[in-house]
Amino acid sequence: MNLIAKSLLLYVEGLKTPIFRKKLIITLLLLIFFRLIAHIPVPGVNLTLLKQFFSQNQLLSLLDIFSGGTLANFSIAALGLSPYINASVMMQLLALVIPQIEELQKEGEYGRAKINQYTRIATIPFAIINGIGMFTILRSQNIITDLNPIMIVGMIFSMLAGTMIMIFLGEMINIYGVGNGISMLIFAGIISRLPISFIQTFSITDFSNPQNTLNLVILAAMAFALILSIVLVEEAILRVPINYAKRGQSTYLPIKINTAGVMPIIFAVSLATVPSLLGQFLGKVPNHFIASTATTFANIFRTDGYFYMVFYFLLVMGFTFFYTSVIFKPKDIADELRKSGGFIPGIRPGISTEKRLKYLINRVIVIGSVFLGLIAVAPSIIQKITGITTLTIGGTSVLIVVSVVIELTRKLENVVQMQNYDKLSY
């Protein structure tokens, strides 16, 4: 309770600072604009059948989370940020095999700007392919009415435009607002759907049946445990002691247990859903052998199946190792410590320090990857235990919400400290 009270006081204090208040207002305006886009439907779609299809398909419901809540409405932003995320994954993989891209990553602001530009360009073909696939799947379910070729092209390019608008809004939040743009858009989509989920759950629950009430209690307890574990892991750090001989100072290098954040799950879900989507797409082709094979393949990768859960879990772990290796570079940190005269007690500067950091980060990644993997499959586990599908507390959703709140709190704390420092300096 004291922690909650301190956080609330921090937010109240932060709203008094002009800088944070301005950034917060800009962020809210951009998120409101995003939610308006999310309610501009693409023409030719039967929204009633679409909602019924989504209620029966966990895979599309999972994709809807990462579209920011736009896919369920099939708005012009129905593809969400998934094509951009896929393009980002591709750029990260290309950096491992193309030296020019790897060099750009080391060129600071200029390199990041060029890579972002290439990522945006690569998003276009990904969005077109995703749009065609989504159109084909929904048309096979008679959700999309018969359209002429011009209308189909217009539909796909309108979804492409919606994705590019979302990328623009995310970048504007990064520059002028608070928080990470992609995370904030997904955060807004999750929060906007919570009231509807609560209303649906309580409206269809028969409280005269003790088992239903017990399931809700179990759901609430698991949700609380999930939130508590996420907060504990997000705040957990490994402190590597650092000494400065010339300065006579001692400090530490913080290594977060969850160094990669939520990005590995976002990357993994973009790839984990491909087999099922591909199976559903090929399951409608005229060739009986291909159709039956694709249908079997899609059934194997059902989101409520154990095979998918294991595959998804391993995929999240793999991306955690990959993404951590991208953002945490022991060699660069060891070089910076050597240049500044810092060293780990008992470890020689240079290569020995680099090896020590690799040893530590590899063991931290194991804990973080298992944690993220369990968070990713938590929705399926909770659903199997409680049988509640209308309000499954998705671990990924909770992780994004908690991560965004923690990130905003940290940035707000920095703003308040800087404001107080400026007052004391006068």
C-alpha positions in Angstrom: 0.0 0.0 0.0 2.9 2.4 0.8 4.4 1.7 -2.7 1.0 2.5 -4.4 0.7 5.7 -2.3 4.2 6.7 -3.2 3.5 6.1 -6.9 0.3 8.1 -6.9 2.1 11.0 -5.1 4.9 10.7 -7.8 2.3 11.0 -10.6 0.7 14.0 -8.9 4.0 15.7 -8.5 4.9 14.9 -12.1 1.8 16.5 -13.5 2.9 19.7 -11.9 6.1 19.8 -14.1 5.5 21.5 -17.5 7.8 19.2 -19.4 6.1 16.0 -18.4 2.6 17.5 -18.6 3.3 18.6 -22.2 4.7 15.2 -23.2 1.7 13.4 -21.5 -0.8 15.6 -23.3 0.9 14.9 -26.7 0.9 11.2 -26.0 -2.8 11.2 -25.0 -3.8 13.1 -28.2 -1.8 10.7 -30.4 -3.4 7.7 -28.6 -6.9 9.2 -29.0 -6.2 9.6 -32.8 -5.1 6.0 -32.9 -8.3 4.8 -31.3 -10.3 6.8 -33.8 -8.5 5.1 -36.6 -9.2 1.7 -35.0 -12.9 2.4 -35.5 -12.8 3.2 -39.2 -13.9 -0.1 -40.8 -12.8 -1.4 -44.2 -15.8 -1.6 -46.5 -17.3 -4.9 -47.5 -16.8 -6.6 -44.1 -19.7 -8.2 -42.2 -18.7 -7.0 -38.7 -21.3 -9.3 -37.0 -19.9 -12.5 -38.5 -16.4 -11.1 -37.9 -16.9 -10.8 -34.2 -18.4 -14.3 -34.0 -15.4 -15.6 -35.9 -13.0 -13.9 -33.5 -14.8 -15.2 -30.4 -14.2 -18.7 -31.7 -10.6 -18.3 -32.9 -8.0 -17.8 -30.2 -5.3 -17.3 -32.8 -6.9 -14.2 -34.3 -7.7 -12.9 -30.8 -4.0 -13.2 -29.9 -3.1 -11.3 -33.1 -5.6 -8.7 -32.2 -3.6 -7.9 -29.0 -0.6 -7.0 -31.1 -2.6 -5.0 -33.6 -3.6 -2.7 -30.7 -7.2 -3.9 -30.8 -7.8 -2.9 -34.5 -8.1 -6.3 -36.1 -11.4 -7.3 -34.3 -13.0 -4.2 -35.9 -11.2 -4.8 -39.2 -10.4 -1.2 -39.5 -8.0 0.4 -41.9 -5.3 -0.3 -39.2 -6.4 -4.0 -39.0 -2.8 -5.2 -39.7 -1.6 -3.1 -36.8 2.2 -3.1 -36.2 2.7 -6.8 -37.1 4.3 -6.0 -40.5 6.6 -3.5 -38.9 7.6 -6.0 -36.2 8.3 -8.6 -38.9 10.5 -6.2 -40.8 12.4 -5.3 -37.6 13.1 -9.0 -36.9 14.3 -9.3 -40.5 16.6 -6.3 -40.1 18.0 -7.7 -36.9 18.7 -11.1 -38.6 20.3 -9.4 -41.7 22.7 -7.5 -39.4 24.2 -10.9 -38.4 25.0 -11.7 -42.1 25.4 -8.4 -43.8 28.4 -6.4 -42.5 27.1 -3.1 -43.8 24.0 -3.3 -41.6 26.1 -4.3 -38.6 28.3 -1.2 -39.2 25.2 1.0 -39.3 24.2 -0.3 -35.9 27.5 1.1 -34.5 27.1 4.6 -36.1 24.9 6.1 -33.4 22.0 8.3 -34.3 22.7 8.3 -38.0 22.9 4.5 -38.2 19.7 4.1 -36.2 17.9 6.5 -38.5 19.1 4.6 -41.7 18.1 1.3 -40.2 14.6 2.7 -39.3 14.3 3.9 -42.8 15.1 0.5 -44.2 12.7 -1.1 -41.8 9.9 1.2 -42.9 10.5 0.3 -46.5 10.6 -3.4 -45.7 7.3 -3.0 -43.9 5.5 -2.3 -47.2 5.8 -5.8 -48.7 5.1 -7.5 -45.4 1.9 -5.4 -45.0 0.8 -6.3 -48.5 1.4 -10.0 -48.0 -0.4 -9.9 -44.6 -3.3 -8.0 -46.1 -3.7 -10.6 -48.9 -3.6 -13.4 -46.4 -6.1 -11.9 -44.0 -8.4 -11.1 -46.9 -8.3 -14.7 -48.1 -8.9 -16.2 -44.7 -11.9 -13.9 -44.0 -13.3 -14.4 -47.4 -13.2 -18.2 -47.0 -15.4 -17.7 -43.9 -17.9 -15.5 -45.9 -17.1 -12.6 -43.6 -16.0 -10.5 -46.6 -18.6 -10.1 -49.4 -17.7 -10.5 -53.1 -15.6 -7.5 -54.2 -14.3 -6.5 -57.6 -10.5 -6.5 -58.1 -10.3 -2.7 -57.7 -12.0 -2.8 -54.3 -9.8 -5.6 -53.2 -6.7 -3.6 -54.1 -8.2 -0.6 -52.4 -8.8 -2.6 -49.2 -5.3 -4.0 -49.1 -3.7 -0.6 -49.7 -6.0 1.0 -47.1 -4.7 -1.5 -44.6 -1.1 -0.7 -45.7 -1.8 3.0 -45.1 -3.2 2.2 -41.7 0.0 0.4 -40.7 2.2 3.2 -41.9 0.0 5.7 -39.9 0.5 3.6 -36.8 4.3 3.5 -37.4 4.2 7.3 -37.7 2.2 7.7 -34.5 4.6 5.4 -32.6 7.6 7.4 -33.8 5.9 10.7 -32.8 5.3 9.2 -29.3 9.0 8.3 -29.2 10.1 11.8 -30.1 7.5 14.1 -28.5 5.7 11.9 -26.0 6.4 9.5 -23.1 7.2 5.8 -23.3 8.0 3.5 -26.2 5.7 4.2 -29.2 5.0 0.6 -30.1 4.3 -0.5 -26.5 2.1 2.6 -25.9 -0.1 1.8 -28.9 -0.5 -1.9 -27.9 -1.1 -0.7 -24.3 -3.9 1.6 -25.4 -5.5 -1.2 -27.4 -5.4 -3.6 -24.4 -6.8 -1.0 -21.9 -9.6 0.0 -24.2 -11.0 -3.5 -24.3 -10.9 -4.3 -20.6 -14.3 -2.8 -19.7 -16.0 -4.8 -22.4 -14.3 -8.0 -21.3 -15.4 -7.5 -17.7 -19.0 -6.8 -18.7 -19.2 -9.8 -21.0 -17.7 -12.1 -18.3 -20.1 -11.1 -15.5 -23.1 -10.9 -17.8 -22.8 -14.6 -19.0 -21.6 -16.1 -15.7 -24.2 -18.0 -13.8 -23.3 -17.2 -10.2 -25.9 -19.7 -8.9 -23.4 -22.4 -9.9 -20.7 -22.6 -7.2 -18.2 -23.9 -9.8 -18.5 -20.7 -11.9 -17.9 -18.6 -8.9 -14.9 -20.7 -7.9 -13.5 -20.3 -11.4 -13.7 -16.5 -11.2 -12.0 -16.6 -7.8 -9.2 -18.8 -9.2 -8.9 -16.4 -12.2 -8.6 -13.4 -9.9 -6.0 -15.2 -7.7 -3.9 -16.2 -10.8 -4.2 -12.7 -12.2 -2.9 -11.2 -8.9 -0.1 -13.7 -8.8 0.8 -13.0 -12.4 0.9 -9.2 -11.9 3.0 -9.7 -8.7 5.5 -12.0 -10.4 5.8 -9.6 -13.4 6.5 -6.6 -11.1 9.1 -8.6 -9.1 10.9 -9.8 -12.2 10.7 -6.4 -13.9 12.3 -4.7 -10.9 14.9 -7.5 -10.3 18.5 -6.7 -11.3 21.9 -8.3 -10.9 24.4 -5.7 -9.5 27.9 -6.2 -10.9 30.3 -4.2 -8.7 32.5 -1.7 -10.5 35.5 0.1 -8.9 37.3 3.2 -10.2 40.9 3.2 -8.8 41.8 6.7 -9.8 38.6 8.2 -8.5 38.4 6.0 -5.4 34.8 5.3 -6.2 32.7 2.2 -6.1 29.4 1.6 -8.0 27.7 -1.2 -9.8 26.5 -2.2 -13.3 22.8 -3.1 -13.2 21.8 -6.1 -15.4 18.0 -6.6 -15.5 16.7 -10.2 -15.1 14.3 -9.4 -18.0 16.8 -7.5 -20.1 14.9 -8.0 -23.3 11.6 -6.6 -22.0 8.4 -7.6 -24.0 10.0 -7.5 -27.5 10.8 -11.2 -27.6 7.1 -12.1 -27.1 6.1 -9.6 -29.8 8.7 -11.1 -32.2 7.7 -14.7 -31.3 4.0 -14.3 -31.7 4.5 -12.8 -35.2 6.2 -16.1 -36.2 4.3 -18.5 -34.0 1.0 -17.6 -35.7 2.4 -18.2 -39.2 2.0 -22.0 -39.4 -1.7 -21.8 -38.3 -2.5 -18.9 -40.6 -0.7 -20.7 -43.5 -2.6 -23.9 -42.7 -5.9 -22.1 -42.7 -5.0 -20.4 -46.0 -3.9 -23.5 -47.8 -6.8 -25.5 -46.3 -9.1 -23.8 -48.8 -7.3 -24.6 -52.0 -8.9 -27.0 -54.5 -6.2 -29.7 -54.3 -7.5 -32.2 -51.8 -4.0 -33.5 -50.6 -2.7 -30.0 -50.0 -5.9 -28.9 -48.3 -6.0 -31.9 -46.0 -2.3 -31.6 -45.1 -2.7 -27.9 -44.4 -5.7 -28.5 -42.2 -3.8 -31.2 -40.2 -0.9 -28.7 -39.9 -3.3 -26.0 -38.7 -4.8 -28.3 -36.1 -1.4 -29.2 -34.7 -0.6 -25.5 -34.2 -3.9 -24.7 -32.6 -3.3 -22.0 -29.9 -5.0 -24.2 -27.2 -3.0 -27.2 -28.1 0.0 -28.4 -26.1 2.3 -28.6 -29.2 1.7 -24.9 -29.9 2.3 -24.0 -26.3 5.7 -25.8 -26.3 6.6 -24.3 -29.7 5.6 -20.8 -28.6 7.5 -21.2 -25.3 10.7 -22.3 -27.0 10.4 -19.5 -29.6 10.1 -16.9 -26.9 13.2 -18.3 -25.2 15.1 -18.2 -28.5 14.1 -14.6 -29.2 15.0 -13.6 -25.7 18.6 -14.9 -26.2 18.7 -13.3 -29.6 17.3 -9.9 -28.6 19.4 -9.7 -25.5 22.6 -10.3 -27.5 21.5 -7.4 -29.8 20.9 -4.8 -27.0 23.5 -6.0 -24.5 27.1 -6.1 -25.9 29.7 -7.2 -23.3 32.6 -6.2 -25.5 31.3 -2.6 -25.8 30.7 -2.4 -22.1 34.1 -3.8 -21.3 35.8 -1.3 -23.6 33.9 1.6 -22.0 34.9 0.5 -18.6 38.5 0.2 -19.6 38.5 3.7 -21.2 37.0 5.2 -18.1 39.3 3.4 -15.7 36.6 1.1 -14.2 37.0 -2.6 -13.5 35.2 -5.5 -11.9 37.0 -6.4 -8.6 39.2 -9.4 -9.2 38.8 -9.3 -13.0 41.4 -7.8 -15.3 40.1 -5.1 -17.7 39.6 -5.9 -21.4 39.0 -9.5 -22.6 38.7 -10.9 -19.0 36.0 -8.4 -18.2 34.2 -9.2 -21.5 34.2 -12.9 -20.7 32.9 -12.2 -17.1 30.0 -10.1 -18.4 29.2 -12.8 -21.0 29.2 -15.4 -18.2 26.8 -13.3 -16.1 24.4 -12.3 -18.9 24.1 -15.8 -20.2 22.9 -17.0 -16.8 20.6 -14.1 -16.3 19.1 -14.7 -19.8 18.1 -18.2 -18.8 16.0 -16.9 -15.9 14.5 -14.1 -18.1 13.7 -16.4 -21.0 11.9 -18.9 -18.9 10.0 -16.1 -17.2 8.9 -14.7 -20.6 8.1 -18.1 -21.9 5.8 -18.8 -19.0 4.2 -15.4 -19.4 3.5 -16.1 -23.1 1.7 -19.4 -22.5 -0.1 -18.2 -19.4 -3.4 -17.4 -21.2 -3.7 -21.0 -22.5 -2.9 -22.4 -19.0 -5.4 -20.1 -17.3 -8.1 -20.9 -19.8 -7.6 -24.7 -19.4 -7.8 -24.4 -15.6 -10.8 -22.0 -15.3 -12.6 -22.6 -18.6 -13.2 -18.8 -18.9 -12.6 -17.5 -22.4 -14.2 -14.1 -22.3 -11.8 -12.7 -19.7 -8.6 -14.7 -19.9 -5.9 -12.7 -18.2 -3.3 -12.9 -20.9 0.2 -12.9 -19.6 1.5 -11.0 -22.6 -1.2 -8.3 -22.1 -0.5 -8.0 -18.4 3.3 -7.8 -19.1 2.8 -5.0 -21.6 0.6 -3.1 -19.3 2.8 -3.5 -16.2 6.0 -2.8 -18.3 4.5 0.4 -19.7 3.4 1.6 -16.2 6.8 0.9 -14.7 8.6 2.6 -17.6 6.4 5.7 -17.2 6.9 5.7 -13.5 10.7 5.6 -14.0 10.7 8.4 -16.5 8.4 10.5 -14.3 10.7 9.9 -11.4 13.6 11.2 -13.5 11.6 14.3 -14.5 10.6 15.1 -10.9 14.2 14.7 -9.7 15.5 17.0 -12.5 12.8 19.5 -11.6 13.8 19.5 -7.9 17.4 19.7 -8.8 16.8 22.8 -11.0 14.9 24.4 -8.1 17.8 23.8 -5.7 20.3 25.2 -8.2 18.7 28.6 -8.1 
